[in-house]
Amino acid sequence: MRRARKTKIVATVGPASSSPAQMKALFEAGADVFRINMSHTSPELLADLHIRLRALEQEEQRPIGILVDLQGPKIRLGTLPGGTVKLEQGQRIRLVREASSSDPNVLPIPHGEVFAALKQKHGLLIDDGKIRLRTFSAKADSAEAIVEVGGEVKDKKGVNLPDTLLAVSAMTEKDRKDLDAALRLGVDWIALSFVQRPDDIAELKKEVRGRAGVLAKIEKPKALERLAEIIELSDAIMVARGDLGVELPIETVPGHQKAITRAARKAGKPVVVATQMLESMIQSPTPTRAEVSDVATAVFDGADAVMLSAETAAGQFTVEAVAMMDRIAQSVERDPLYQSFVDAQRPAPEDTTPDAIMSAVHQVTHTIHARCIVSWTGSGSTGLRAARERPEAPIIALTASQDTARRLSIAWGLHCVLTEDAHDLDDVVERAAQIAYQEGFAKAGERIVVTAGVPLGTPGATNLLRVAFVGGK
């Protein structure tokens, strides 16, 4: 199966999409990577979903990526008197390190790490920002705050702290158990929620030890302050606009989305744009025009992938949502302005041989109107370098590693094909031409551009560019 677009689609698996038939329908509609949200998934269910997805991969004979999204630490209120309290704008209240409160003027937050880091003039956002507080004094186990935006507050609602750098690991005990289960199964990507600092990524990578790609979800303002370092340590990035839109002024999120997308592409790391992309399709068979524009903007910006969450996990129109996202991406990529937009954001090559080769590939492909680019890649780095250029021609990534093929399924424009390693330079070119023909990317007599590394099999050693004619065998 060959996709008619280069932007990839990530679909979240949930109650509405977890059967083998439903997964197959989502894949055929356009899903390239399946996300499993561990906030709603047990290790036992994860194992079942993994079996179903690998069976689908075998049936379709196409690499399918599996992304496991760790829940991360959740800060929540304790128990309130009567289960609910009403807060008025301008009201002064007390925050305490307790599990419950019997006083409507006292909000319990049973998390010592909050009070250890909370300072004067820090903001607290309750229930996705519906209630907003600002501290005017802070102590070891309590704080005084004023209500800036009031309303009804219920038990156990989530608390966001946009100004506070919490001295806690981004992984909870539950996350560590879920991570262990996911790595034992052999999933392709691990997403880390609520990243605040580069150390959070370093901690996860130490545990993963290369067994999966590590994806950093950018959803905290503190992460933006050290974005370059986080991108450098990560294997991929997600613009998680849900919490980002809660903790930042919502009108600033589109600008941050563009900045994150551009920074990740410059670093050659896949970037996924996520959250509420086709939200209305949870209950409607068609999206709003604003949602279509939102997805289109991410595609015009050159995002590697766009993601569906509740739309496919719990929606009434799961297949329609994937098919709509597929049509939007195809339409944008056919737009006469699309290539000029992605070219304008094309990063300058670094002063390395692989970067110089890939920059030349981009130019040669355009000049001779080559039908496709064929990149031999072992670790995946050559494929990612080819994708970073966002060329007009499609890219075939040839690899002998099934793990690499699955992991690259999230990257822009890569059509991954499993094949044994090339035996010599003649085989590099001949097999590239043969597969380009077999996969329907080029016809007999048409030209393709081939990249590889010599000596063969050396990771990251891209130093060969060849133009070849397809023979039609």
N, C-alpha and C positions, 0 to 999 in steps of 0.2 A: 504494500500500500504506500503510495506516494502522496504527501500532502500538497495541496495547491497554494500553500502559503509558507512563509518563513518564520513568522512569529509563532511560538508554541503556546499551547493551552494546558493549564493545570486545572484539574477538576477534583474537588473534594468528595471523598466517599463518605456516605452517611446512610441513615435508614432508608432514604429514597433511592439509593443507588448501589447497594451492597450485594445484590444478587449477581450471579454470573451473567445472566441475560441483560441486566441493567448496565453492568460494566462494559459488556460487549457493545451495547448500543451507544454508550458514551464514547468509547474508543472509535467506533465507526463514524460517529458524528464529528469527531475531531480532537478528542482528548489525547494528549501526548504523555502527560505525567499525571499520576493519581496521588493526591494528598490524603493522608490519614491523620486526623486531628486527635491527639492523645488526650485532649481534655474530655473527650466523649468516647474513648476507646480503651478497653482492657487489653492486657497483653494476649489474652486468649483470643479475643476477637481480631486483634492485629494479625495473629498467626493464620486465622481463617481467611482474612482478606488477602493476605500475602499469597496463600495457596491459590486463591481464585484468580488473582492478577497474573501470577506466573503461568497458570494454565491458559489464560487468555493470550498471553504473550506467545506461548507455544503454538496455539491455534492460529494466530494471525501471522506468525513468523516475522514479527517486527519487535524491536526492543521497546519496552515500556518502562518508564521511570516510576519508582515508588518513593514518595517523600513522606517521611514521618515527622510531624510537627509536635515538638514537646510542649507541654502546657506552660511550664515556667512558674515562677513564684506569683501567688495571688495575694494581694493585701485586701482584707475585707473587714468590715465593721463586725463587732460582736453582737450580742443580743440586746435589743432595746426594750424599754418598758412598754408592754402591750404590743410589741412587735413593730411599732411605728411611732415616729415623732414628727412633729411639724416644726420646721425652722423658718423664721421670718428674717427678711433682709435687715441687716444692722444688728441682729441679735448677737450677744456675746455668749459663747459656749465654751465648755471645757472638754478637752480630749484626754483620755486616760488610758494607761496600759492595763486594761482589764478585759475579761471575757464577756462581761455583761454590765448593765447599768440600770438602776431603778429611778434615775433622775432624768427628766426630759431635757435638761440643760447640759447633760454630760453624755458624750459619745464615746463608747468603748472601742479601742483598736488593740486587739490582743497580739501585737507584733512589736517586740522590744526593739527591733532594728529600726523601726520608724522613728521612735523617740530618741534613739541614739544619733540619728542623722538630721532630725527636724530642727530648723532654726527659725528665728524671727523673720516674718514677712514671706515665709514659704506658703505656697498655695496647696490646698487639698481639694481634689475633685471627687465627688461621690456619685455613684450610679451613672457612669459614663459622662460625667461633667454636668449632670442636671442640677446638682447642688455644688456650690463653690464656697470654700472657706479660705481665710487668710490668717495666719498666726500673727499674734503681736507679742507673744512671749513663749519660750520653750524651755522645759526642764528635762531631767533624766527620764521621768516616767509620766509626764503630763505636759500639756500645752494649752494656752489660751488662744482662742480664735474668734474672729468676727465673721458672720455670715454675709457673703457678698451677693450670692444668689440663693434664695430660699426655696422651700418646697417640702414635700413629704419624703421622709427617709425611712426605709424599711430595713429590717434585720439583714445582716450578712451581705449588704451591698458592697460592690467593689470600690476601692479607694485608689485613686491615682495621685502621684506626687511628682509633678513636672519639674519642680525646682530642687528636688532632694536626690542626692546620690546615695542610694542605700548600700550599706556595706554587707551585702548578701550575695551568695552565689546565684547565678542565673538558673541553676539547676536545683530542684528540690529532690527529696528522697524518692518521690514518685517518678520524677524525670529520670533519675538514675536507673530505676528498675525498668522503666519503659525503654530507655536507651539500650540497656543490656539485651532486652527482648528483641528490639529492632535489629541490633547488630548481629545477633545470633541467627536471625532469619536471612540476613544479607540484603537489607534495603539499600537504596542507592543514595538517598539524601536524608540528612538530619537537619531540621530547622530549629533554631534556638530562639525562644521568645524573650522579650523584654531585655534585650542586650543593652547594657549601659556603657561598657568599657571594653577595650581590646582584651583584657584579662578574661572576660567571660568566654570569648571565642577560644582563647588559648587553653582554657580549662577543658572545654568540650573536645577540642582537637587532640588533647593529650589522652582522653578516654577513647576516642574513636580510632586513633592510630591508623588513619588512612583507609579504614574499612568502608567508609562512606564519605560522600561530600558533605561539607558543613556549610549550611546556609544561615546567614545572620538576618534576623528580622529587625528592621529599623522601625521602631515604634515608640522610642523614648527620646525626648529632646536632648538628654545627656549623650545619647549615641551620636547625634549630629555634631556635637562638639569635637568628637574624635573619629569622625567618619572615615578619613583616609586610613587610619591605623586599623580600624575594624575591617575595611575592605581588603586591606593587604593580607590580613590573617585568614579571611574567609575564602571559601571556594565559590560562593554565590551570595547574592543579596536579595532581600525581599523588601519592597516598600509597603509596609503593613500600615495602611492608612487609617485603620480603625482607631487604635489608641493614639496614633500620631495626631489625628484630628481632634481627639479629646484633650490632649495635653498641650497642644499648640493652638494659637488662633487659627480657626479653620480656613480662613482665607489665605494663609501662608502655605498650606499643605501642597497645592499644585506646584508652587515654586520649588519646594523641597523635593517633590517627586522628580522634577526635571533634573535638579542638581544631583540627586542620588543616582538616577539612571545614567547620566553623563559620566559621573565619577566611576561607576562600576564598569561601564563600557571602556573607558580609558584604561582601566586596570586589566581589561580582558576577562572580567568575571561576569557570569550570567546574572541578569537582574530581572526579578519578577515583580510586576505591579499587581497588588491585591486589595481586596476588601470592597464590597458593595458595588462591583462593576456593573452587574445587571440585576440589582437587588429586587426590582419590581417583578422580575420573572420567577421569583419564589411563588407568586400567586397569579401571575399573568402570563399568557402565552407570547406576549410581545413586550419589549422594553420601552422605556421612555426615550425621547430624542436626546435628552441630556445624558442618559446612560450610554447610548450609542456614541455620542461625542466623547465621552470619558474613555471608553475603550479605544476609540480611534486615536485619541491624543497619545495614549501610551504606545500604540503601534507607530505613529508618526515619530515619536521620540526615540524609537529604536529599541524598546524593551525586548528582552529575549522572550519573555512569556507574560501572559495575562492569566489571572487566576479567578476561578469561581469558588465560592465558599458555600454558604447556605443554599445558593441557587441549585447546586447539584447534590448537596448533602441531605437537604430536607425539603426541597421545593417540589411543586406540583408539575413543573415542566423542565425536568432535568436535561433531557435530550435536546429539547428546543433551545435551552440556554447555551449549550455547547455549540449547537449548529448556528445559532445567531452570532456567537463570538467568532466562529470560524468564518462566517460570511462577512462580518465587519472587517476582520483582518485581511481577508482576500481583497475586499473592495479598496481598502487603504493602500495595500501594496501594489494595486494596479493603477492607483492615482498618478497622473503625470508628475505631481509635485513630490511624491514619496521619496524617490531616490535622491532628489536634491536636498531634502530635509536630512536624511541619514548621512549623506555625504558631508553636509555642512558640519555635522557633529563628529566626523571621523577624526580620531586622535592621531597625532603625528607619531610615526614609528619610533620606538626606542632604538638606541644605537647598539642593537644586537643583530646577529646574522638571521635568526628566525624572524624577527620583526621586519628586517629589510627584505627578506624573501617574500613575506606575506604582503608587504606593501607593493612589491613588484608584481605579485600575482594579481592583485586588484587592478593595477594599471594594464597589464598584459591582457587580462581577461576582457577588459572594457575595449581595448584597442582592436583586438582581433575578433571581437564578438564570439568568444568561446562559449560553447553551449553549457559547460559546467566546470566546476573546479573539483578535482578529486584529491583529497588529502589523506595520506597514510598517517595514522596516529595510533600510538601504543597507549600512552598514558592519558591522552585526550588533549594535551597542550597544543598540538598542531591544529587540531580541529577548532579549539577555542580561539586561536590566533586568526584562523581563517574567518570565523564568525564575527570577530571584532571589526573587521573591515567592512562588513555589511555590503558585500558585492551584489551587483545586479544578477549575476549568474548563480544558480543553485549550487550548493556544496554537498558533495558526497564524502562522508568520513568513513574510511576503510580501517577496520581494526580487527585484531585477532582476539581481543578481550571483550567478553560479554559484559563485564562490569563497566568498562569504558563506554560501550555502546549505550547501555542503559543510562549512565550518568549524563552522557551528552544529549539525551533526549530533551533536556530542558533548555538547550542552547539554540540561539537563533540560527535558522537556516540549515541546520545540519541534518542530512538524511544519512543515518548510520547503517552500515552494512557489515555484517560479520563475515570475515574471510581469513584464511590462514596468512601468516606473515609472508611477505615477498621473499623469494629465494635469491634474487639478484636484481640488478638495475633494469634488465630487459623485462623481467617479471613485474617490476613496479609499474612500468608504463603499459605493458600489454594487458595486465589484469585490470588496471584502472580503466582502460578503453573498453574492455569486455564488459565490466560491471556497469559502466555508464550506459552502454548500449542495452544490456539486459534489463536495467532498472528504468529504461525509458527516458533517460535524460539527454541522449544524443543519438543521432542517426548515423548510418554509414557515410563516411566522407566528411563528417563535421569535426571541428577541432575542440579539444578539451585541454585544460591546464592541469598538470599533475605536480603535487608537492610531496616531498618525503625527506627523510634524514639519512645521511650517509656518515658513518657505517650504519647499515640497516639495523633496526631494533634499538638504536640508541635513543632513550627518552629525551624529548625536548630539543633534538639536534636538527631541526628543520634547516636544510641548506641546499635543497635541490628543487629546481623549477624546470619542468619540461612541457613543451607544447606537443601534443600528439593528435594524430588523426584516428578516428574510430573506424575499425574495419568491418564491423557488422557481424562478428562471429558470436 
